[in-house]
Amino acid sequence: MSSKNIEDQNRNWPKLKTFPLPAKALVSGIILTMALAMAGAMGQIVVHDIIPTFFSSSQMEHRGNKSLPEMEQTAADDASDGSRGDLFAEELTEKETEKPSLLHSEQFVWLLKWTHIHLFGINMIFIIMGVITLFLDLANRTRFWLVVLPFVGVFIDIAAMWLKIYISPVFFWLHMPGGGLFGVVFGFVTIRAILEMWWVRNKFAE
């Protein structure tokens, strides 16, 4: 297909700015609701993980023998006593006195549950945002990357959890590029979509 035909198809593809008012209201409601949920998730990460991990003066030795489910149950107590967050994998080690097989270990079972819940939940957000991205007034290549990059970020974020527990704690740093990818794209799509629908729609290039 020639570049001219692709350009014509892109020009004729419906855009958010041409949506009827009820459709704009629906898209705006979806975006704003998910934005609020993402803000809440970010707040939890900052309070539960980042602040305790990097700004606590206490050490982690008293938590080294706790399994991951036990740590989940005592998260509130840990936050109140100034313990570090769960970004580092040292605090995710199994009890020294218990050596269950990998498939039956508490860590492995918890990680499986955590992985499938996050894959379903976060990916569903970006499936919906991806559909909205299709109607942004942008070039095909730009929309392609806006659709793809959040899923790459999600997989990096999920991989970081497994790698930091079973390979090395240093892999926890992968949470930053992983979360950064889908966070930045989410913010860009949210702002762009709202602007196109309600603000300066006519100033965007066809």
KEZAFI-979283 format. One line per field, with one value per residue: x, z, y of N, C-alpha, C, O in turn; residue in one letter. Coordinates in steps of 0.05 Angstrom, whole numbers, plus 5000, padded with zeros to 4 digits. Layout:
n_east <- X_...
n_up <- Z_...
n_north <- Y_...
ca_east <- X_...
ca_up <- Z_...
ca_north <- Y_...
c_east <- X_...
c_up <- Z_...
c_north <- Y_...
o_east <- X_...
o_up <- Z_...
o_north <- Y_...
aa <- A_...
# end
This chain:
n_east <- 5017_5012_5045_5013_4961_4959_4963_4916_4878_4890_4875_4820_4804_4765_4767_4778_4761_4719_4680_4612_4577_4557_4592_4642_4635_4632_4683_4715_4698_4716_4772_4784_4767_4802_4850_4846_4848_4899_4929_4918_4943_4996_5005_5002_5047_5088_5081_5081_5125_5169_5182_5190_5232_5276_5281_5279_5309_5318_5340_5338_5344_5312_5270_5286_5275_5223_5169_5139_5081_5072_5095_5060_5015_5032_5042_5019_5036_5091_5096_5084_5125_5169_5198_5234_5210_5182_5214_5264_5295_5317_5284_5247_5257_5253_5235_5290_5288_5252_5244_5211_5190_5202_5154_5116_5128_5116_5130_5132_5079_5052_5074_5056_5001_5002_5025_4986_4942_4960_4974_4924_4895_4927_4939_4888_4873_4907_4891_4841_4859_4890_4853_4828_4873_4877_4843_4865_4889_4939_5001_5006_5051_5065_5019_5023_5068_5050_5010_5039_5082_5063_5049_5098_5124_5093_5106_5161_5159_5133_5170_5212_5197_5200_5254_5283_5273_5289_5337_5372_5375_5385_5355_5309_5310_5290_5236_5229_5241_5202_5151_5155_5149_5094_5069_5083_5063_5009_4997_5007_4971_4923_4923_4927_4881_4839_4849_4842_4788_4759_4785_4830_4816_4815_4865_4900_4939_4915
n_up <- 5000_4982_5007_5002_5001_5053_5082_5066_5088_5142_5148_5140_5182_5240_5290_5359_5366_5332_5353_5375_5426_5471_5466_5475_5527_5551_5540_5567_5620_5628_5622_5663_5709_5709_5713_5764_5793_5780_5803_5857_5861_5852_5896_5937_5925_5933_5989_6014_5992_5968_6003_6054_6038_6020_6056_6109_6172_6199_6202_6163_6184_6221_6192_6156_6157_6143_6105_6041_6041_6096_6104_6075_6107_6151_6136_6151_6204_6196_6167_6206_6243_6218_6184_6125_6058_6009_5964_5959_5952_5993_6036_6021_6027_6038_6098_6137_6162_6136_6078_6029_5966_5903_5873_5912_5949_5991_5971_5914_5902_5920_5884_5835_5841_5848_5799_5759_5774_5769_5715_5690_5711_5702_5648_5626_5634_5597_5550_5544_5543_5498_5457_5459_5444_5390_5366_5371_5344_5313_5281_5248_5264_5313_5344_5343_5376_5424_5436_5442_5478_5534_5546_5541_5584_5627_5625_5636_5688_5715_5705_5735_5788_5794_5779_5818_5864_5854_5827_5834_5881_5856_5812_5825_5808_5758_5762_5757_5702_5679_5704_5693_5637_5626_5658_5639_5586_5596_5621_5580_5539_5566_5575_5523_5498_5527_5514_5458_5455_5485_5488_5454_5402_5347_5335_5327_5281_5220
n_north <- 4976_5044_5103_5147_5127_5106_5153_5178_5143_5150_5203_5200_5169_5164_5215_5236_5288_5292_5261_5248_5286_5253_5208_5232_5247_5196_5175_5213_5205_5152_5159_5196_5169_5124_5153_5173_5126_5109_5149_5139_5089_5103_5136_5098_5067_5105_5117_5066_5038_5070_5114_5086_5053_5086_5127_5112_5105_5059_4990_4928_4878_4851_4836_4799_4744_4737_4712_4728_4730_4736_4786_4817_4815_4842_4893_4943_4949_4951_4998_5035_5029_5049_5016_4992_4993_4945_4943_4923_4859_4829_4826_4790_4738_4666_4630_4608_4559_4529_4492_4486_4456_4491_4499_4496_4533_4590_4640_4631_4616_4662_4700_4681_4692_4748_4763_4747_4776_4829_4829_4821_4866_4915_4910_4911_4964_4989_4966_4990_5044_5040_5033_5083_5113_5100_5136_5185_5247_5237_5216_5152_5121_5144_5134_5079_5068_5090_5054_5006_5013_5018_4964_4938_4963_4942_4887_4890_4909_4867_4826_4847_4838_4781_4772_4801_4773_4719_4721_4770_4824_4872_4878_4904_4955_4955_4965_5019_5038_5006_5018_5072_5075_5058_5095_5147_5145_5137_5186_5222_5206_5214_5271_5290_5269_5293_5347_5346_5333_5372_5422_5451_5433_5445_5462_5421_5383_5355
ca_east <- 5000_5028_5044_4991_4937_4960_4958_4887_4864_4894_4860_4792_4799_4751_4783_4764_4749_4694_4660_4589_4580_4556_4616_4663_4630_4639_4712_4726_4693_4734_4799_4787_4765_4827_4870_4843_4858_4928_4940_4917_4964_5022_5006_5008_5075_5105_5079_5087_5150_5191_5190_5203_5257_5298_5282_5277_5335_5320_5351_5319_5351_5290_5249_5298_5266_5195_5161_5125_5053_5073_5100_5036_4997_5042_5050_5011_5054_5117_5095_5082_5149_5191_5214_5237_5189_5188_5227_5288_5288_5326_5262_5228_5269_5238_5246_5313_5282_5232_5254_5192_5198_5196_5126_5099_5137_5097_5138_5124_5049_5044_5082_5037_4976_5008_5029_4963_4924_4970_4972_4896_4886_4941_4935_4860_4874_4920_4874_4822_4873_4899_4830_4826_4896_4872_4827_4879_4897_4968_5011_5003_5074_5063_4999_5033_5085_5033_4996_5057_5101_5053_5050_5126_5129_5080_5122_5186_5152_5127_5195_5229_5190_5211_5283_5295_5270_5302_5363_5388_5359_5390_5334_5286_5311_5274_5209_5229_5234_5177_5129_5157_5138_5065_5060_5086_5045_4982_4994_5007_4945_4902_4923_4922_4853_4822_4853_4829_4758_4746_4800_4840_4813_4819_4893_4916_4942_4899
ca_up <- 5000_4980_5030_4997_5010_5082_5091_5061_5108_5167_5148_5141_5206_5259_5312_5383_5364_5316_5367_5386_5454_5490_5464_5488_5556_5560_5539_5588_5645_5630_5626_5690_5730_5710_5723_5794_5803_5777_5824_5882_5861_5855_5924_5953_5920_5947_6018_6024_5983_5963_6027_6074_6027_6017_6076_6136_6185_6212_6185_6154_6193_6236_6173_6136_6157_6138_6078_6029_6051_6124_6102_6066_6129_6171_6122_6166_6227_6186_6160_6230_6258_6203_6169_6097_6041_5998_5938_5960_5953_6017_6055_6009_6028_6053_6125_6135_6173_6119_6051_6011_5938_5890_5865_5936_5968_5994_5952_5887_5900_5921_5860_5814_5845_5844_5771_5742_5781_5757_5686_5682_5719_5689_5619_5619_5633_5572_5528_5540_5534_5471_5440_5458_5429_5362_5355_5374_5319_5312_5260_5254_5279_5340_5357_5346_5400_5447_5443_5448_5501_5561_5550_5546_5612_5645_5625_5650_5716_5725_5705_5756_5813_5794_5778_5843_5884_5848_5815_5849_5890_5840_5791_5833_5794_5733_5767_5750_5673_5672_5713_5679_5610_5624_5671_5621_5564_5607_5625_5553_5525_5581_5570_5494_5492_5538_5498_5432_5457_5499_5492_5430_5382_5319_5331_5321_5252_5209
ca_north <- 5000_5067_5122_5165_5113_5105_5180_5183_5128_5163_5228_5193_5154_5182_5227_5243_5314_5290_5244_5263_5294_5230_5192_5247_5245_5169_5173_5229_5191_5129_5169_5209_5148_5109_5171_5174_5100_5109_5167_5124_5068_5117_5144_5074_5060_5124_5114_5039_5027_5088_5128_5069_5041_5104_5149_5102_5102_5033_4969_4908_4851_4839_4827_4782_4717_4736_4705_4750_4733_4747_4814_4831_4817_4861_4918_4966_4951_4959_5026_5051_5029_5061_4997_4998_4982_4919_4946_4906_4831_4816_4822_4772_4711_4647_4624_4591_4533_4516_4489_4473_4457_4516_4502_4497_4554_4613_4661_4624_4617_4691_4714_4674_4707_4776_4767_4745_4798_4853_4827_4826_4893_4936_4907_4920_4993_4998_4958_5012_5068_5035_5039_5112_5123_5097_5158_5210_5260_5234_5199_5123_5111_5154_5119_5052_5067_5096_5030_4984_5018_5010_4935_4932_4971_4923_4862_4896_4912_4840_4812_4857_4825_4754_4773_4811_4753_4694_4725_4789_4847_4896_4880_4920_4981_4953_4976_5047_5041_4992_5036_5098_5073_5060_5119_5170_5142_5142_5214_5235_5200_5227_5300_5295_5263_5314_5371_5343_5332_5394_5447_5465_5412_5454_5469_5397_5378_5333
c_east <- 5018_5025_5021_4965_4936_4953_4928_4871_4866_4877_4830_4785_4786_4770_4766_4749_4723_4673_4636_4592_4577_4581_4640_4660_4638_4669_4725_4721_4711_4762_4803_4785_4791_4850_4870_4854_4888_4941_4940_4939_4991_5026_5013_5037_5094_5105_5088_5115_5173_5201_5203_5230_5280_5301_5279_5305_5339_5330_5330_5324_5328_5268_5260_5287_5236_5190_5143_5096_5053_5078_5076_5017_5006_5051_5043_5029_5081_5118_5096_5109_5174_5208_5215_5215_5198_5200_5252_5281_5298_5304_5241_5238_5252_5250_5269_5307_5263_5243_5234_5202_5189_5166_5107_5107_5117_5104_5127_5094_5040_5050_5064_5011_4980_5011_5004_4943_4934_4969_4943_4889_4900_4937_4908_4859_4886_4907_4854_4836_4883_4877_4826_4849_4891_4857_4840_4888_4928_4976_5008_5027_5073_5042_5007_5049_5070_5017_5015_5072_5089_5054_5079_5133_5117_5097_5148_5181_5147_5153_5213_5223_5202_5242_5295_5293_5288_5330_5381_5371_5363_5369_5310_5286_5296_5245_5207_5224_5208_5153_5130_5145_5108_5054_5061_5066_5016_4977_4991_4980_4922_4900_4916_4893_4835_4825_4839_4799_4746_4760_4808_4839_4822_4848_4911_4916_4925_4918
c_up <- 5000_5004_5027_5007_5040_5094_5088_5082_5135_5170_5151_5167_5227_5282_5335_5380_5347_5329_5375_5416_5474_5489_5478_5519_5567_5561_5562_5615_5649_5637_5655_5712_5732_5720_5753_5806_5802_5797_5851_5884_5865_5884_5942_5949_5934_5977_6028_6016_5982_5988_6048_6064_6029_6040_6105_6147_6197_6192_6181_6167_6206_6218_6154_6135_6151_6109_6067_6038_6079_6123_6093_6089_6150_6160_6138_6190_6218_6179_6184_6245_6242_6188_6139_6082_6028_5970_5937_5965_5978_6036_6044_6010_6045_6081_6122_6144_6156_6090_6034_5982_5925_5885_5888_5956_5968_5975_5924_5883_5901_5896_5836_5817_5839_5814_5755_5749_5768_5727_5676_5687_5703_5659_5610_5617_5606_5547_5522_5531_5506_5450_5437_5441_5399_5349_5361_5347_5317_5288_5268_5271_5308_5356_5362_5372_5425_5455_5454_5474_5528_5566_5555_5575_5632_5647_5639_5680_5729_5726_5728_5783_5815_5795_5805_5865_5879_5836_5832_5857_5871_5818_5799_5818_5767_5737_5757_5720_5666_5679_5699_5651_5610_5638_5653_5598_5573_5610_5599_5540_5539_5574_5541_5487_5502_5522_5471_5433_5466_5498_5466_5407_5355_5314_5324_5291_5244_5203
c_north <- 5025_5086_5141_5153_5111_5132_5187_5168_5141_5188_5222_5177_5173_5191_5234_5269_5314_5272_5261_5267_5271_5213_5206_5245_5218_5166_5189_5216_5168_5139_5180_5189_5132_5127_5172_5148_5099_5127_5154_5103_5081_5126_5121_5066_5079_5120_5087_5029_5048_5102_5110_5058_5061_5124_5139_5098_5075_5012_4947_4880_4837_4829_4806_4754_4714_4728_4728_4752_4744_4777_4830_4835_4837_4887_4943_4971_4961_4988_5044_5051_5038_5041_5004_4984_4956_4921_4928_4877_4817_4809_4802_4743_4692_4642_4604_4562_4517_4515_4474_4474_4484_4520_4504_4519_4577_4635_4656_4627_4647_4706_4707_4690_4737_4781_4767_4767_4824_4853_4833_4856_4915_4934_4916_4950_5002_4986_4980_5037_5065_5041_5069_5124_5121_5121_5186_5221_5261_5216_5169_5113_5120_5138_5090_5050_5073_5072_5009_4989_5011_4980_4926_4940_4952_4898_4867_4897_4884_4824_4821_4843_4797_4754_4782_4791_4729_4697_4744_4813_4871_4899_4896_4947_4979_4963_5004_5051_5028_5009_5063_5097_5075_5084_5144_5168_5147_5172_5229_5231_5214_5257_5305_5290_5284_5340_5369_5344_5359_5421_5460_5445_5421_5461_5445_5392_5354_5310
o_east <- 5036_5005_5010_4948_4914_4938_4916_4851_4847_4867_4815_4761_4795_4786_4741_4727_4707_4651_4639_4608_4593_4590_4656_4679_4649_4680_4744_4739_4721_4775_4822_4799_4800_4868_4891_4867_4901_4963_4959_4951_5008_5048_5029_5050_5114_5126_5102_5127_5194_5225_5224_5248_5302_5322_5278_5323_5361_5330_5309_5309_5325_5250_5245_5289_5225_5204_5134_5087_5035_5066_5072_5004_4990_5066_5059_5036_5094_5138_5108_5115_5196_5230_5198_5203_5219_5196_5259_5263_5289_5305_5220_5228_5237_5273_5267_5318_5258_5250_5239_5219_5172_5155_5084_5095_5103_5086_5116_5085_5023_5035_5058_5000_4964_5001_4999_4928_4917_4963_4939_4878_4886_4933_4905_4845_4875_4912_4850_4826_4885_4882_4822_4845_4901_4860_4828_4892_4940_4959_5009_5023_5080_5047_5000_5045_5076_5010_5008_5075_5104_5060_5084_5147_5130_5101_5158_5196_5156_5158_5227_5241_5213_5254_5316_5308_5301_5345_5401_5354_5346_5365_5293_5265_5289_5231_5186_5206_5194_5135_5109_5132_5097_5032_5042_5054_5001_4956_4975_4967_4904_4879_4900_4881_4816_4805_4826_4786_4725_4748_4794_4859_4835_4856_4935_4896_4921_4909
o_up <- 5016_5019_5047_5019_5052_5113_5106_5093_5150_5191_5164_5172_5230_5291_5333_5390_5349_5318_5381_5429_5492_5510_5491_5533_5589_5580_5575_5632_5671_5655_5668_5732_5754_5733_5766_5827_5820_5808_5866_5904_5879_5895_5961_5969_5946_5989_6048_6031_5994_5994_6058_6080_6037_6042_6124_6133_6205_6168_6193_6161_6204_6227_6137_6114_6154_6091_6083_6044_6086_6139_6101_6091_6164_6172_6140_6196_6232_6184_6184_6260_6252_6179_6129_6091_6035_5954_5915_5981_5984_6050_6056_5995_6063_6085_6106_6134_6161_6079_6025_5976_5936_5890_5885_5977_5949_5964_5911_5864_5886_5886_5820_5797_5825_5804_5739_5731_5757_5714_5657_5670_5691_5645_5588_5599_5593_5525_5499_5513_5491_5429_5415_5426_5384_5325_5356_5328_5319_5277_5292_5289_5326_5379_5382_5388_5446_5479_5473_5490_5545_5589_5571_5589_5653_5669_5653_5696_5751_5746_5740_5798_5836_5810_5813_5884_5898_5834_5843_5841_5871_5808_5783_5815_5756_5717_5748_5712_5648_5662_5693_5643_5595_5632_5652_5591_5559_5603_5596_5530_5526_5567_5535_5472_5488_5517_5463_5415_5456_5505_5456_5393_5340_5291_5318_5277_5259_5193
o_north <- 5027_5084_5150_5166_5115_5134_5199_5179_5142_5195_5237_5173_5195_5175_5237_5272_5332_5269_5285_5254_5269_5203_5193_5243_5216_5156_5179_5217_5164_5128_5173_5191_5127_5117_5173_5149_5089_5120_5156_5099_5070_5125_5124_5059_5070_5119_5086_5014_5043_5102_5116_5054_5054_5137_5155_5089_5067_5017_4947_4861_4812_4815_4796_4741_4693_4736_4744_4774_4760_4792_4852_4856_4848_4902_4962_4993_4977_5002_5066_5070_5036_5048_5019_4964_4945_4903_4919_4871_4795_4789_4799_4726_4701_4650_4585_4543_4493_4536_4452_4490_4497_4541_4514_4521_4582_4648_4673_4638_4655_4722_4724_4700_4749_4801_4785_4777_4839_4873_4847_4869_4931_4955_4927_4961_5020_4996_4988_5050_5084_5052_5079_5143_5137_5126_5206_5206_5282_5202_5163_5097_5104_5130_5078_5031_5061_5069_4995_4970_5001_4973_4908_4924_4947_4888_4849_4886_4879_4811_4804_4837_4789_4739_4771_4792_4718_4678_4736_4821_4889_4921_4902_4960_5000_4969_5013_5066_5038_5014_5074_5117_5092_5094_5159_5188_5160_5182_5247_5250_5224_5267_5323_5306_5293_5353_5388_5355_5366_5441_5478_5442_5406_5467_5448_5396_5335_5289
aa <- M_S_S_K_N_I_E_D_Q_N_R_N_W_P_K_L_K_T_F_P_L_P_A_K_A_L_V_S_G_I_I_L_T_M_A_L_A_M_A_G_A_M_G_Q_I_V_V_H_D_I_I_P_T_F_F_S_S_S_Q_M_E_H_R_G_N_K_S_L_P_E_M_E_Q_T_A_A_D_D_A_S_D_G_S_R_G_D_L_F_A_E_E_L_T_E_K_E_T_E_K_P_S_L_L_H_S_E_Q_F_V_W_L_L_K_W_T_H_I_H_L_F_G_I_N_M_I_F_I_I_M_G_V_I_T_L_F_L_D_L_A_N_R_T_R_F_W_L_V_V_L_P_F_V_G_V_F_I_D_I_A_A_M_W_L_K_I_Y_I_S_P_V_F_F_W_L_H_M_P_G_G_G_L_F_G_V_V_F_G_F_V_T_I_R_A_I_L_E_M_W_W_V_R_N_K_F_A_E
# end
